[in-house]
Amino acid sequence: MSNQSIESVDQFEELFQKHDEFLFIKNSLTCPISQAAFEEYQEFAEKHQDYPSYYLHVQDSRDLSNYIAEKFGIKHESPQALLFKANEVVWNASHWKITYDALKKETVE
């Protein structure tokens, strides 16, 4: 259930049918900062497998990344963590602010 790659707008919109709350990460495959943030996210997802979490790789899913930025009015950054609750972004962070502790604090604590 958790820690799945989402690549299309349709797949993304389905998440709102499945979950009232979920974590979503935008990851760049070419950025070292993004790689570090993605490792923090992977640790979170591994330790909290019951918490719905998803990601996209910007290079593979640029249309979806742009769609999220436009629909929710949040400037695109990568890496970027977005916490959705009740169809809204209630928290977001980027770059070095994406840590295991930050993700845990915003989601499961």
C-alpha positions as CSV (number, residue, x, y, z in Angstrom):
1,M,0.0,0.0,0.0
2,S,2.7,2.5,1.0
3,N,5.7,3.9,-0.7
4,Q,4.6,3.5,-4.3
5,S,5.6,5.5,-7.4
6,I,2.8,7.6,-8.9
7,E,3.3,8.6,-12.5
8,S,0.0,10.0,-13.9
9,V,-2.6,12.6,-12.9
10,D,-5.2,9.8,-12.8
11,Q,-3.2,7.7,-10.4
12,F,-2.6,10.8,-8.2
13,E,-6.3,11.7,-8.2
14,E,-7.2,8.1,-7.1
15,L,-5.1,8.7,-3.9
16,F,-7.8,11.1,-2.7
17,Q,-10.4,8.3,-3.1
18,K,-8.2,5.9,-1.1
19,H,-6.9,8.2,1.7
20,D,-8.0,11.1,3.8
21,E,-4.4,11.8,4.5
22,F,-1.1,10.9,2.7
23,L,2.5,11.9,2.2
24,F,3.8,12.7,-1.3
25,I,7.4,13.3,-2.3
26,K,8.7,14.9,-5.5
27,N,12.2,13.5,-6.2
28,S,14.8,14.5,-8.8
29,L,16.9,11.6,-10.1
30,T,19.9,14.0,-10.8
31,C,20.1,16.2,-7.7
32,P,22.3,15.1,-4.8
33,I,20.2,17.1,-2.3
34,S,17.1,15.3,-3.7
35,Q,18.8,11.9,-3.3
36,A,19.6,12.7,0.4
37,A,16.0,13.8,1.0
38,F,14.7,10.7,-0.8
39,E,16.8,8.5,1.5
40,E,15.2,10.2,4.5
41,Y,11.8,9.6,3.0
42,Q,12.6,5.9,2.3
43,E,13.6,5.5,5.9
44,F,10.3,7.0,7.0
45,A,8.3,4.8,4.6
46,E,10.1,1.7,5.7
47,K,9.5,2.4,9.4
48,H,5.9,3.5,9.0
49,Q,4.6,1.1,6.4
50,D,1.0,1.7,7.6
51,Y,1.2,5.4,6.7
52,P,0.2,6.0,3.1
53,S,3.2,7.6,1.3
54,Y,3.9,8.0,-2.4
55,Y,6.4,9.6,-4.6
56,L,7.2,10.7,-8.2
57,H,10.5,11.1,-10.0
58,V,10.3,14.5,-11.7
59,Q,12.1,13.4,-14.8
60,D,9.6,10.6,-15.4
61,S,6.4,12.5,-14.3
62,R,6.9,16.2,-15.2
63,D,3.2,16.6,-16.2
64,L,2.0,15.3,-12.8
65,S,4.6,17.4,-11.0
66,N,3.3,20.5,-12.8
67,Y,-0.3,19.5,-12.2
68,I,0.2,19.3,-8.5
69,A,2.0,22.7,-8.4
70,E,-0.8,24.3,-10.4
71,K,-3.8,22.6,-8.6
72,F,-2.6,23.3,-5.1
73,G,-0.8,26.6,-5.8
74,I,2.5,25.5,-4.4
75,K,5.7,26.4,-6.3
76,H,7.4,23.3,-7.6
77,E,10.7,22.4,-6.0
78,S,12.6,19.2,-5.9
79,P,13.0,17.6,-3.6
80,Q,9.6,18.5,-2.1
81,A,7.5,16.8,0.5
82,L,3.7,17.5,0.6
83,L,1.3,16.3,3.2
84,F,-2.3,16.1,2.0
85,K,-5.3,16.1,4.4
86,A,-8.9,16.3,3.2
87,N,-7.8,17.2,-0.4
88,E,-5.5,20.1,0.7
89,V,-1.8,20.5,1.3
90,V,-1.4,21.1,5.0
91,W,2.4,21.0,5.1
92,N,5.2,21.1,2.7
93,A,9.0,21.2,2.9
94,S,11.9,21.2,0.4
95,H,15.5,20.4,0.2
96,W,17.4,19.9,3.5
97,K,14.2,20.4,5.5
98,I,13.0,16.9,4.3
99,T,14.3,14.7,7.1
100,Y,13.1,11.5,8.7
101,D,12.3,13.5,11.9
102,A,10.4,16.2,10.1
103,L,8.3,13.6,8.2
104,K,7.6,11.6,11.3
105,K,6.6,14.8,13.3
106,E,4.2,15.9,10.6
107,T,2.5,12.6,10.0
108,V,2.5,10.0,12.8
109,E,3.3,12.0,16.0
